[in-house]
Amino acid sequence: MADTAQSPLETATGPPDHSEFRSRVRVFLEEHPLAVPRGATVDDDIDEADSVRRAKTFQAALHDAGLAAITYPAEIGGGGLDKSFQEIYHKESAAYRLPVFPLAISHGMCLPVLNDFGTDEQKSEHLEKIIRAEEIWCQMFSEPGAGSDVASLQMRAERDGDQWVLNGQKVWTSGAQYCDYGLVVARTDPEQPKHRGLSMFKVDLSAPGVEIRPLRQITGDAHFNEVFLTDTRIPADWLVGELNMGWSVAIAMLMYERVALGAGGVSGGGGARPGAKRIAELAREHDRGDDPVVRNALADLYIRERLLTFIGMRIRAAADAGRAPGPEGSIAKLATAALAKDTTELILEVIGAGATAWPADDDSAETFVMAFLSAPAMAIAGGTNEVQRNIIGERVLGLPKEPSVDKNVPFKDLLVGTQR
Amino acid sequence: MDFTLDEREQAVSDLATQILTDKITMERLAEIEAGDEWFDRDAWAALAASGLIGVAIDESHGGSGADLVSLGQLLRAQGATVAPIPLLPTTLAAAAIAELGGESLASDILPGVCDGSTILTIAVQEYLDDDLATPAAEVSDGAITGQKIVVEYADLADHMLVSAVADGRSGLYLVQPGDAGVMLTEGLSSRLEPVWQVDMAHAPCVEVTSADGAVGWLVERMRAGLCAIQLGVTEAALKLTAEYTTERQQFGRPVATFQAVTQRLADQYINVAGIRLTTYSALWRLSHGVDATEEVSIAKWWASERASAVAHASQHCHGGMGVSVEYPLHRYTLWNKHLTTSLGAGTRQLREIGARLAAP
């Protein structure tokens, strides 16, 4: 059963000159074996290597069909079309589950940042490969001592001739285990206040001195990693953006992240989290369909899902129109995290004893329980709920910023991380 | 009751906490999770040697003769240390045998419970079963046929206390898991322990009681016991969170000094206090033979809805560390989820309370 109820906005047909493109998209999605119509049964029980392989296969085909990175210029591997074509693709592909989850960060964050800030050489070397998923990139910001306060990061980059030498540790690096490159923020000038002495670099994750250690999560998965860089040498021209201006590159990237995390709506992300309609089915299966408390909660979720869909549409429309991502990404991210929590709690309530324990061959119970266990991370990853609320307070409502004790102090004089 | 622990209850709490804190270390838990048996036999033996497993069992059977409030303190200590031991099923099956069964059954089984050599478990849940008091499992010719789910320690237990119907009357029966006619199927649980589905086909059984309300009697105590464990779980999770947010620095100061964090944790303190008060009230009424139907539902509601809030806030305020299995907090989240969904989460309690209030 599809949980993508069509809203009036989504049923509007495009201008006639788009019809050729629309039918090209439809034919591609109908014919590609890895594009699965929503509601169809899919084999979720595949390992990570498989899912990366599927993502690469699908993405290469999408690119061959001229349907990847639609609004990017054709000479760097994009579709060379305007945003109206992107909208058509979004509408048509919404009816499918596409195997592109392993590319979410590479495409949602690294690609636009490299496009916005990269040098011509960097762009011509990487953009097409990223678009085709010949290369997958990850983001390397957080450190053990720098979470919400990511500007206090301690990873150092020191110049040595025509090279940079990187030393330090990153943490919560999603997907590093299968990525080719990372965009890493490092401190290039500790004499400056913490936001001002940072720079962004690209790092080859197979280079000497790069060690990737998986972090096992409460769900049993190891999606995140610790990444240690020890005397990792990179060429001087691997700097992305201007020297010591890495914070603005990082902020741009975080904006793209919020948008990517929030714009998916109910059906976004890993696609594992079911919506109100699926839970209604579950309620019937578990004889809870008549329970007024459950029905009340279902209706509430349904309304919030609808609202989140609208927020997602608004974000995509803004992005398609070329407007810089704004604070609506924070709203979407907050709403997504809250919905994930309440949705998965209701699922457990409906399943009851079957969520306490389940037969070893019952994949569906396990999927629901894992969705429950992974929900809290959505309120943390990509900027905590508190960070998002501060952004709304300060940038949307124009409230004064919280007094900060460390904003204008040279980084080397701060007591942060291990610098105590 | 005045909600203050008396001397004996306090002594049980202190002793149990001391033993379990000493035995159940992070390293030990990791070792057990990686091993074949979700059971710290060493901790179990230490509790038995201190007379704690039989704390609520009569002295004539080798116990200490205390009541459910004291047993609640033991369960609370188990929750605080997330100790993998069959405490709730063993002690409450023993209580049912002592209170509802015959003297000969009690003298056969209870001394072994008190000295730690006998493990008991309870099998009262069935699929799609909202009304635990009228199970589908049936007894005929001294043997049970039926299926039970979510049975803890079925593989290690010497006896299993099973709810079943005989001649139209619900009752409690003892079955030996190793007997012919009993098939155990291992299931998964997010608490990382094996949990069993038990299929019985003419499995030999011994009647404990077929008195009216016996299954309800047991389920009420199990729910109250789950609340006591969850009290310990939430208290410990909140303590860990207070420590972590005090230690963890961001923006040049401890994150606990941000009001968004402080106030959220203060709300969790109130939630834990609510779990504590309602749980103590339920246990006290059960111990004193006063009707506790409503108090147990209220306590279970707090220990489901509000414990989820505590778990979520604790995890959230730990940032990424709350998700990582290398830090202790995740176990408290797993236990909270396990306990919340056991024997009816919040909605079921609300329905039961509402049905009584609005009954014509």
HADDOCK unambig.tbl for C-alpha pairs under 7 A between the chains (distance, minus, plus):
assign (segid A and resid 146 and name CA) (segid B and resid 250 and name CA) 6.98 0.50 0.50
assign (segid A and resid 148 and name CA) (segid B and resid 250 and name CA) 6.94 0.50 0.50
assign (segid A and resid 149 and name CA) (segid B and resid 250 and name CA) 5.39 0.50 0.50
assign (segid A and resid 149 and name CA) (segid B and resid 251 and name CA) 5.56 0.50 0.50
assign (segid A and resid 215 and name CA) (segid B and resid 324 and name CA) 6.73 0.50 0.50
assign (segid A and resid 216 and name CA) (segid B and resid 324 and name CA) 5.96 0.50 0.50
assign (segid A and resid 216 and name CA) (segid B and resid 325 and name CA) 5.86 0.50 0.50
assign (segid A and resid 217 and name CA) (segid B and resid 323 and name CA) 5.37 0.50 0.50
assign (segid A and resid 217 and name CA) (segid B and resid 324 and name CA) 4.57 0.50 0.50
assign (segid A and resid 217 and name CA) (segid B and resid 325 and name CA) 5.41 0.50 0.50
assign (segid A and resid 218 and name CA) (segid B and resid 323 and name CA) 5.36 0.50 0.50
assign (segid A and resid 218 and name CA) (segid B and resid 324 and name CA) 6.00 0.50 0.50
assign (segid A and resid 218 and name CA) (segid B and resid 325 and name CA) 5.67 0.50 0.50
assign (segid A and resid 218 and name CA) (segid B and resid 330 and name CA) 6.09 0.50 0.50
assign (segid A and resid 286 and name CA) (segid B and resid 128 and name CA) 6.26 0.50 0.50
assign (segid A and resid 293 and name CA) (segid B and resid 347 and name CA) 6.61 0.50 0.50
assign (segid A and resid 348 and name CA) (segid B and resid 341 and name CA) 6.94 0.50 0.50
assign (segid A and resid 349 and name CA) (segid B and resid 341 and name CA) 6.93 0.50 0.50
assign (segid A and resid 349 and name CA) (segid B and resid 345 and name CA) 6.13 0.50 0.50
assign (segid A and resid 352 and name CA) (segid B and resid 341 and name CA) 5.62 0.50 0.50
assign (segid A and resid 352 and name CA) (segid B and resid 344 and name CA) 6.56 0.50 0.50
assign (segid A and resid 353 and name CA) (segid B and resid 341 and name CA) 6.08 0.50 0.50
assign (segid A and resid 353 and name CA) (segid B and resid 342 and name CA) 6.03 0.50 0.50
assign (segid A and resid 353 and name CA) (segid B and resid 343 and name CA) 6.96 0.50 0.50
assign (segid A and resid 355 and name CA) (segid B and resid 341 and name CA) 6.66 0.50 0.50
assign (segid A and resid 356 and name CA) (segid B and resid 189 and name CA) 6.01 0.50 0.50
assign (segid A and resid 356 and name CA) (segid B and resid 338 and name CA) 5.19 0.50 0.50
assign (segid A and resid 356 and name CA) (segid B and resid 341 and name CA) 5.68 0.50 0.50
assign (segid A and resid 356 and name CA) (segid B and resid 342 and name CA) 6.26 0.50 0.50
assign (segid A and resid 357 and name CA) (segid B and resid 150 and name CA) 5.93 0.50 0.50
assign (segid A and resid 357 and name CA) (segid B and resid 187 and name CA) 6.32 0.50 0.50
assign (segid A and resid 357 and name CA) (segid B and resid 188 and name CA) 5.45 0.50 0.50
assign (segid A and resid 357 and name CA) (segid B and resid 189 and name CA) 4.29 0.50 0.50
assign (segid A and resid 357 and name CA) (segid B and resid 195 and name CA) 6.21 0.50 0.50
assign (segid A and resid 358 and name CA) (segid B and resid 187 and name CA) 5.26 0.50 0.50
assign (segid A and resid 358 and name CA) (segid B and resid 188 and name CA) 5.41 0.50 0.50
assign (segid A and resid 358 and name CA) (segid B and resid 189 and name CA) 6.48 0.50 0.50
assign (segid A and resid 359 and name CA) (segid B and resid 186 and name CA) 6.97 0.50 0.50
assign (segid A and resid 359 and name CA) (segid B and resid 187 and name CA) 4.28 0.50 0.50
assign (segid A and resid 359 and name CA) (segid B and resid 188 and name CA) 6.18 0.50 0.50
assign (segid A and resid 360 and name CA) (segid B and resid 187 and name CA) 5.01 0.50 0.50
assign (segid A and resid 360 and name CA) (segid B and resid 188 and name CA) 5.65 0.50 0.50
assign (segid A and resid 376 and name CA) (segid B and resid 312 and name CA) 6.60 0.50 0.50
assign (segid A and resid 376 and name CA) (segid B and resid 316 and name CA) 6.54 0.50 0.50
assign (segid A and resid 377 and name CA) (segid B and resid 323 and name CA) 6.95 0.50 0.50
assign (segid A and resid 380 and name CA) (segid B and resid 316 and name CA) 6.80 0.50 0.50
assign (segid A and resid 380 and name CA) (segid B and resid 319 and name CA) 5.99 0.50 0.50
assign (segid A and resid 405 and name CA) (segid B and resid 252 and name CA) 6.69 0.50 0.50
assign (segid A and resid 406 and name CA) (segid B and resid 251 and name CA) 6.92 0.50 0.50
assign (segid A and resid 406 and name CA) (segid B and resid 252 and name CA) 6.39 0.50 0.50
assign (segid A and resid 415 and name CA) (segid B and resid 252 and name CA) 6.82 0.50 0.50
assign (segid A and resid 416 and name CA) (segid B and resid 252 and name CA) 6.61 0.50 0.50
